[in-house]
Structures are given as structure tokens and as C-alpha cells.
Amino acid sequence: MRGVVMHAPGDVRVEDRDDPTIIAPTDAIIRVSATCICGSDLWPYRGIEHVHEPAAMGHEYVGIVEEVGSEVQNITPGQFVVGSFFASDNTCEICQAGYHSSCIHRVGVGSIGTQAQLARIPLADGTLVATPELPPADLIPTLLAASDVLGTGWFGAVAAEAGPGKTVAVVGDGAVGLLAVLAAKQLGAQRIIAMSRHEPRQKLAREYGATDIVEERGDAGVAKIKELTGGLGAHSVIEAVGTQESMMQAIRSTRPGGHVGYLGVAHNVQLPGEELFFSHVHLHGGPAPVRRFLPELIDLIWRRKINPGKVFDLTLPLEQAAEGYKAMDERRAIKTLLTL
């Protein structure tokens, strides 16, 4: 099969890889219908995370089941499925509490690589969710968004306790941040402030429900949020970047007693204990338990109540994945869809 492999920062190639096979009786093999490039894939691409050896890339996927292991009971060949970037059993105490990304048997799908024609998905019964039937072509990108960025943005909104009567601010205008805006709107937020200085992303944020746009960053961004909220700060702030500046901007934009949902994979983030102590801000986040939300999100997509697939503003064949990485790195694209 053909698949994406990163050899070094900036060096992405599409190569022949071995077809996956069933290894554990709980595995499934899917033929990938669509995959995509994640903002987190840019950390190694930019050299911020080290690439020690050639690595298969990708952790977002939808596709049709081709084969299942002997212990798989609920997923069957021929089904169209959506899965999360962490495989989980969906039965352990941690999963039952809603934190599938910390499942005691979890497997990172990124270690397998789903930017490929085929993929082996561990713990298939607990990880994959089937659609009611084979979806029409126009729903495939939208369902793909549920595999990571929609579920992640949704978790951020839930963690930040976005809801009716709340003012929500979103730090970060990548795909996760934009879909956090969508999630906050779906959860009933009264006012949604998107922090963005890129016109196409601002436009999509407004389509998804943003009522205000703040272009300032850092301390200036915090001051603007305070200005818009009578000096108090937002009730709920979603951090969707993962840098020191974005985390502090999120915390400082939150009113006392408010909630921060943090989603960006943290890189060298250090929290000042005394400031945090006196802020009275709740912090909750981490790797999104996307599997918790998949049934609800697939239902909303299937009934065409939401369209998260709009975050894909560049579509390329798998063989042109290198251009997709470059476009996202240069911020010419929000998110690249790879077709197979």
C-alpha cells in the first residue's frame, strides 16, 4: 500500500508500505476512504518534536472495514466507520468515566499511521463507531472531522463548561479552535469570541457561531477580552494552541470562577503557581476523549445539523501529501484533506 512517512523535519514522502494484517484478535483492518493532516503533525514537521527515524504519519481516519479479528463482535466487514486517534476498549473504569484517551489499554493510532490506503485499528469494538449506512460522498469529509478536530473542539467546550448564558472565548484559529466555536454554539453559549487575525478563518468562525472577533494577542488580547466582558473576563475559555503565550492568554482572559478547557498539546508550558492560585480559574483538558462524543457527533452530522468539514480548505490526493504539509505550515491552508 501507499502511505505517508516523515523522514526528517520538512521531509515528508509517500512510499510503499507493507499492508497491515490482523495482529491481535481485537483488531480490524479498514480501507481508508479519507484521511487528513493534523496541526499536531506540524510539530515534528517543524522540528519542534524530534524525528529520530522514518515514521508513518496520520491519526485521523474514516473508512470501510475489510477484515476483523476473531474476538471482534460489534464491527463487521463492509461497515463505514469513524474512529478516534486513541484506540480504547470502551469498557474499563476510565473509559466508563468518559476518558477514553486515558484507557488502561489505550493505543495511539498515530504510531500506526493512517495517512495510508489501509490501516490496522486496535481494540476495534471499543474504538470504531459505524454510521447507519454507507454515507454519501459529501458527508465523508464531515465525518472525518469527527475523528479528531471536531471531537477535540467539543471536549474543549465541555471542559470549559460552555453553555447557555455563557461568554466563551477561543484562543487559536486552527481547525480545533474553529470547531470549538461550533461546539460552543451547539452547547448554547450566548456570546462566542474568536481570537483570530486571519480573515478566512474569521469568516468561518462567524459561520460557526462567533459573535465577536479579537485580533490582538498576548496581553493586548487579554485586555480586549476584559474590555468586551465588563472587566471580568469570559466565563469559559478554550485554549487550542499549546504554547506558553496561548495558555497564559487563556487563563488571564477567564473571570474568577471561570473555566479553561485546554486542548493544544503543551510545549514547554509552565504555569506560575501564585498567579494561578489567586486567579480562581478552573483548568481541565488534555488529549480529547473523542470516543466519548462520537455517537452524538455522528448523529448530528448524519442529520446534517452541523458541517465541521468546512475546515478542510485544501483537498489533495494522498500522493501530494508533502504539499499539504507545506501549505499548512505556511498557513495557506487551515486543514488538508487527503483523498484515496
DAQUI-V348201 format. One record per residue. N is the residue number from 1. OMEGA is omega in whole degrees, -180 to 180 (999 if undefined). Layout:
n->N omega->OMEGA
n->N omega->OMEGA
This chain:
n->1 omega->176
n->2 omega->-179
n->3 omega->-178
n->4 omega->179
n->5 omega->175
n->6 omega->-179
n->7 omega->-178
n->8 omega->176
n->9 omega->180
n->10 omega->-176
n->11 omega->-179
n->12 omega->-179
n->13 omega->172
n->14 omega->-170
n->15 omega->169
n->16 omega->176
n->17 omega->178
n->18 omega->173
n->19 omega->178
n->20 omega->177
n->21 omega->175
n->22 omega->178
n->23 omega->178
n->24 omega->-178
n->25 omega->178
n->26 omega->-178
n->27 omega->166
n->28 omega->172
n->29 omega->177
n->30 omega->170
n->31 omega->-172
n->32 omega->178
n->33 omega->177
n->34 omega->176
n->35 omega->-176
n->36 omega->179
n->37 omega->-178
n->38 omega->174
n->39 omega->179
n->40 omega->175
n->41 omega->-179
n->42 omega->178
n->43 omega->176
n->44 omega->179
n->45 omega->-180
n->46 omega->179
n->47 omega->179
n->48 omega->168
n->49 omega->-174
n->50 omega->174
n->51 omega->-174
n->52 omega->-179
n->53 omega->179
n->54 omega->-174
n->55 omega->172
n->56 omega->-173
n->57 omega->172
n->58 omega->178
n->59 omega->179
n->60 omega->-170
n->61 omega->164
n->62 omega->179
n->63 omega->-177
n->64 omega->-179
n->65 omega->178
n->66 omega->-174
n->67 omega->177
n->68 omega->177
n->69 omega->-173
n->70 omega->-179
n->71 omega->179
n->72 omega->-173
n->73 omega->-171
n->74 omega->-179
n->75 omega->-175
n->76 omega->177
n->77 omega->-179
n->78 omega->178
n->79 omega->170
n->80 omega->-172
n->81 omega->172
n->82 omega->179
n->83 omega->-180
n->84 omega->179
n->85 omega->167
n->86 omega->171
n->87 omega->-178
n->88 omega->-178
n->89 omega->180
n->90 omega->-179
n->91 omega->-177
n->92 omega->-178
n->93 omega->-179
n->94 omega->176
n->95 omega->-179
n->96 omega->176
n->97 omega->176
n->98 omega->-176
n->99 omega->-176
n->100 omega->-180
n->101 omega->172
n->102 omega->176
n->103 omega->-178
n->104 omega->178
n->105 omega->-171
n->106 omega->175
n->107 omega->177
n->108 omega->-178
n->109 omega->177
n->110 omega->178
n->111 omega->179
n->112 omega->179
n->113 omega->-178
n->114 omega->171
n->115 omega->-171
n->116 omega->-179
n->117 omega->-180
n->118 omega->178
n->119 omega->173
n->120 omega->-179
n->121 omega->177
n->122 omega->174
n->123 omega->-169
n->124 omega->-178
n->125 omega->-178
n->126 omega->-172
n->127 omega->-172
n->128 omega->175
n->129 omega->-178
n->130 omega->173
n->131 omega->-177
n->132 omega->177
n->133 omega->178
n->134 omega->-175
n->135 omega->170
n->136 omega->-173
n->137 omega->-175
n->138 omega->179
n->139 omega->-175
n->140 omega->177
n->141 omega->-179
n->142 omega->176
n->143 omega->177
n->144 omega->179
n->145 omega->-180
n->146 omega->-177
n->147 omega->180
n->148 omega->-165
n->149 omega->177
n->150 omega->179
n->151 omega->179
n->152 omega->177
n->153 omega->179
n->154 omega->178
n->155 omega->179
n->156 omega->179
n->157 omega->177
n->158 omega->-179
n->159 omega->179
n->160 omega->180
n->161 omega->173
n->162 omega->-179
n->163 omega->-178
n->164 omega->178
n->165 omega->-175
n->166 omega->166
n->167 omega->-177
n->168 omega->173
n->169 omega->-179
n->170 omega->179
n->171 omega->-178
n->172 omega->-177
n->173 omega->170
n->174 omega->-177
n->175 omega->-180
n->176 omega->179
n->177 omega->180
n->178 omega->180
n->179 omega->169
n->180 omega->174
n->181 omega->178
n->182 omega->-178
n->183 omega->180
n->184 omega->178
n->185 omega->-180
n->186 omega->180
n->187 omega->171
n->188 omega->-179
n->189 omega->-177
n->190 omega->-177
n->191 omega->-178
n->192 omega->-178
n->193 omega->177
n->194 omega->180
n->195 omega->-174
n->196 omega->176
n->197 omega->-179
n->198 omega->-171
n->199 omega->179
n->200 omega->179
n->201 omega->175
n->202 omega->180
n->203 omega->180
n->204 omega->177
n->205 omega->179
n->206 omega->176
n->207 omega->-178
n->208 omega->174
n->209 omega->179
n->210 omega->177
n->211 omega->-178
n->212 omega->174
n->213 omega->175
n->214 omega->-178
n->215 omega->-178
n->216 omega->177
n->217 omega->175
n->218 omega->-178
n->219 omega->179
n->220 omega->177
n->221 omega->177
n->222 omega->-179
n->223 omega->-180
n->224 omega->176
n->225 omega->179
n->226 omega->180
n->227 omega->-178
n->228 omega->-175
n->229 omega->176
n->230 omega->179
n->231 omega->-173
n->232 omega->-170
n->233 omega->-179
n->234 omega->174
n->235 omega->-173
n->236 omega->178
n->237 omega->-180
n->238 omega->-179
n->239 omega->-172
n->240 omega->-180
n->241 omega->177
n->242 omega->177
n->243 omega->177
n->244 omega->-178
n->245 omega->-177
n->246 omega->179
n->247 omega->180
n->248 omega->176
n->249 omega->179
n->250 omega->-178
n->251 omega->-176
n->252 omega->177
n->253 omega->-175
n->254 omega->180
n->255 omega->175
n->256 omega->-177
n->257 omega->-180
n->258 omega->-173
n->259 omega->172
n->260 omega->171
n->261 omega->-176
n->262 omega->-172
n->263 omega->-178
n->264 omega->177
n->265 omega->-171
n->266 omega->176
n->267 omega->178
n->268 omega->177
n->269 omega->177
n->270 omega->-177
n->271 omega->177
n->272 omega->-172
n->273 omega->-176
n->274 omega->179
n->275 omega->180
n->276 omega->-179
n->277 omega->-176
n->278 omega->-179
n->279 omega->-174
n->280 omega->180
n->281 omega->174
n->282 omega->176
n->283 omega->176
n->284 omega->180
n->285 omega->-178
n->286 omega->179
n->287 omega->-173
n->288 omega->174
n->289 omega->-173
n->290 omega->-178
n->291 omega->179
n->292 omega->-172
n->293 omega->-171
n->294 omega->-179
n->295 omega->-180
n->296 omega->-177
n->297 omega->178
n->298 omega->178
n->299 omega->179
n->300 omega->179
n->301 omega->-177
n->302 omega->179
n->303 omega->177
n->304 omega->175
n->305 omega->178
n->306 omega->179
n->307 omega->-180
n->308 omega->-178
n->309 omega->178
n->310 omega->179
n->311 omega->177
n->312 omega->-179
n->313 omega->173
n->314 omega->179
n->315 omega->-179
n->316 omega->170
n->317 omega->-179
n->318 omega->-176
n->319 omega->180
n->320 omega->-178
n->321 omega->-178
n->322 omega->178
n->323 omega->177
n->324 omega->176
n->325 omega->-178
n->326 omega->-180
n->327 omega->178
n->328 omega->178
n->329 omega->-179
n->330 omega->179
n->331 omega->171
n->332 omega->179
n->333 omega->174
n->334 omega->-178
n->335 omega->-176
n->336 omega->174
n->337 omega->178
n->338 omega->-179
n->339 omega->-179
n->340 omega->999
